[in-house]
Amino acid sequence: MEKSGPRHWLLSAFFALFVLFLYGPTVTIFILSFQGPDGGLTFPMRGVSLHWFANLFEKQMVGDFGGSFRRSMALALIVMGITVLVALSAGLAFRRRFLGATVLFYLTIAGLIVPSILISLGIGLMFNVAGLPPAWWSSALGAHLTWTLPFGVLIMFAVFNRFDHALEEAAYDLGASPWQSFRHVVLPLIMPSLIGVALFGFSLSYDEFARTIMAAGTDNTLPLEVYGMTTNVTSPVLYALGSLTTAFSLAVVVSVVAVVLTMRRRARAAG
């Protein structure tokens, strides 16, 4: 077995610093959210309690955590559904060449190139010019889709690029209709990827800030509410909010991974 040289230790130290830089702030916020009632925003901690988590749901708290959370959840679920539907449809459509396919593809990907704040500003101005009030369920929905759809479409392109068309042809040879082939052959095989697209759409929308700030109207989503709270909340209640939202996002990711792993085990058992 080879001995670890200076290069190994240098790369290990660099990776450790990267992990610390990536997760250090989140861990710090999580620890400080358990400050005692007399605790502040910095170390050292003054006691350990769940006081600030309880304070988070009290009526006298500054901000509208409950309402903004419900709006973000509803918006993320809507974006997730539309992203999955459009990405799947695009993946199926682009399996065959059609007029304007190249132009349509680049128009879709353009949403990743244009700065987020410009998209938010443009959509907000467009609604104002049209005499329509911007809202989280209309203008912000469109802004979020310019962010989630390109990712969903690219994922489905990669999936169908590796898809074995012989499986569909075998289904046709056995008398299956196009719909039966899609439902019983194609859909089960691409389902893990669709779940991944759904997770992408949900997570990107749930914590999106730049594309929401100019397009959400008067009702804040959760990221906007958190940003607003940073200007007038000077207690660990803000850390408690960050810990809860992070835990929720992590729970969603873990649940989706568990579902995908369960589906793969069942597929292997059936095979």
N, C-alpha and C positions, 0 to 999 in steps of 0.2 A: 504494500500500500504506500502510495507516494506521500511524502511529508508536505504539509501546508507551507507554501512559501510566502514571501512578502506580497506577491500579487493577490493571493487568495485572501489574506487578511485585509488588504486595501479594498478589495471588492466587497468583502463582508462588511467592513466599516461603512462604505458608501451606501450599501443596501440598508444597513441599520439606520443610518441618518435619513434615508429616503422614507422608510417606514415611520420613523419618529416625526418627520415633517408632515407626513400624510395623515397620521392618526393621532398625533400628539394633541392638537387643539381640541379634537372631539373628546378624547379621554379627559382632558383638563376640564372642559365644560361639564362632562358627566359627573366628575368628582365634586366640582364646586356646586352643582345643583343640589347636593345633599347637605349644604350648610345649615347650621342651626338658625333659629329665629333672629339672632343678632349678627348673622354672617353677612359678609360683603361680597364684592365681585372678585376679590383676589385672595391669594393665600396670605397668611395661614388661615385654616378653617376654624370657625368658632362653633364648635359642636357639630353633631351629626343628627339629621332629622329628615322627615318628609314634609316639613313645614311649607316649603316653597312649591311643592307639587300640589298640596292642598290649596294653597293661596292662588294657584293658577286657575282654579275653577270657581273662585269666589266672585260674586257680582261686582265688588268694588275694584276688581283688578282693572288696570288701564288696558284698553284694547278689547277686541272682540275675538277671542281665541276660538270659541265654539263655532260662531258663524263663519269665520274665515276657514276653519278646518272643514266644515261641511261643504263650503263652496269649492275648496281645493279638491276634496274627495270626489264630488260630483263631476267637476270639470275633468279630473284625471280619468275617471271611469268612462266618460263620454269620449274623450280623446283616445283612450285605449280601444274602445269598440270600433270607432271610425278608422283608426290606424290599422287594426287587424283586417277589417273588411277591405279597405282600399289597397293595402299591401298585398293581400291574397289575390284580389282581382287583378292588380297590376302584374303580379308574378305569373298568373295564368295567361294573361293577355300577351305578355312579352315573350312567351314561349314560341310564338310565331311572329314573323315580321309583318308589319303593317305600315301604311302610309303615315308619316309623321312620328314614328316611334322614337327616332333619335332626338327630335326636337322636344318631344314630351318628356323624354328621360332627362335631358339637361335642364329643362324647366323645373322638374321635380328636385333635382340635386341642387339647383340654385339657392334653395332655402338654407342650405348649409354654408353658403359662401357669403351671403349678404349679412352684415352685422345685425345682431339680434335687436338692438335698440332702434335701428332704422326700420326694421319690419314692424315693431310695435308702434313707432311713431307714425309710419305710413298708414297702417290699418286704423289707428285712432283718428287721424286726419280724414281718411276716407269716409269713416262713419259720420264725422262731424259735418263734412261737406254734403253728405247725403241726407242730413237732418235726422240721423238715427243716433240715439244715445249709446255710447260704448257700454258694454256689459261683459261680465265674466263668461256668460253662456253664449255670447254671439261673437263679438270682436276678439275677445281673448281666446275663444275657442279656435278661430281661424288662425290667430298668431301662433298658438301651440301646434297646430297641425302642420304649419310650415317647418317646424322643428322635428316632429315625430315621424311624419310621412316619409321623408327621404331615408331615414334609418330603417324604417320598416320595409320599404321597397328594396333597398340594397340587400337586406337580409334575405328576403324572398327570392331575389335574383340569384344569390349564392346558393340557396337551397335547391331551386329548380335547375340550376346549372349542373348540379351533381345528381339530379334525380334520374333513375334508371327507367327510361321510357318502355323498356321491354315488359315491365310489370303491368303497365296499362294495356299494352298490346295483348298480353296474355289474358287479361280480363275481357277484352273485346272478343278474343277467340273463343272464350267460354260463354259468350252470349250476353255479356253485360252491356248495358247502355252507357253513354257518356256520364250520366249522373250517377249511376251505380258504381262505375269505375272510380269516379272522384270520391264518392262517399265511403266506399269500402276498401279502396286501395290507396289513393293519393292522400286523402285527408288523414288517415291514421299514421301514415309515414311522416307527414310534415307537421303533425300536431305539436311535437316538442318545439319546433321552430316557431310555430304560431304563438305558443305560450311565451317564448322569448320575445317576440315582437310585442305581445301584449304587455309584458313586463317593462320593455323599453318605453312603450308609449305611456304607461302609467307613471313610471318614475321620472321621465323627462318632463312630463306635464306637472306632476305633483310639486316639484321644487323649482319650477321655472320662474325666474324673476324678470330678466331683461325684456322678454317678449310679452310680459304681462303689464308692466308698469304704466305704459301709455295706452293700453287697450282694455283694461279691466273696468273702467268707469269708476263709480263711487263705492262699490262694494269690493273690499280687498280680498284677495286670496291669502292663503297662509304665509307664503314668502313675503308678500307685501306687508302683511300685518306684523310679521317679525321685524322687518326693516323699520316700520314705523315705531315699533316698541323700543328699538334701540335708541331713539331720540328722547324718550320720556320715561323709560323704566330704568332705574339704577339699583336693582336688587337681583338676587339670584333667581327670581321667578323667570327671568329671561333664559337662564341656563336650564331651568326645569322644562321650559317649553322646548328648547333645543334637544334635550335628552329624550323627551317623549316623541317628538317628530322623528328623530333618528331611530329610536327603537321601533316605531311603527314601520318606517321604511325597511329596516332590517327584517322585521317579521314578514313583510310582504315578499321580500326576496327569498327568505328561507322557505316560506310556504310554497312558492313557485318551484324552487329547486326540488323540494320534496315531492311535489306532484310529478315533475318530469322524471325523477328517478323511479318513482312508483310505476309510471307508464312504461319505462324501459324494462323494468323487471318483469312486468306482466307480458310485454312483447316477447322477451326472451323465453319466458315460461311457455307461452303459447307456441313459439317456434320450435 
